[in-house]
Amino acid sequence: MADLAAAAARLTRAVDRLEAAAAAQRGRGSETRRRMAGELASAQAEFAELTRHTEGVSERLDGAIDLIKTALEG
């Protein structure tokens, strides 16, 4: 009977350790998701800024091309 009680106690401790490990893993997963969400938001903001910058450069290049065409035709 003592062996059975000892085995039950070991099983209970093992289950407790597994539950603690699972809880810790869930916590790390949440932290990772929050970090990744922040990095995604930052990347999206950078992409939007680069898109605006690219559009401005494109407009300036189009203007320069038009000036050159006008100069070559005239």
Residue pairs with C-beta under 8 A, 6 or more apart in sequence:
none
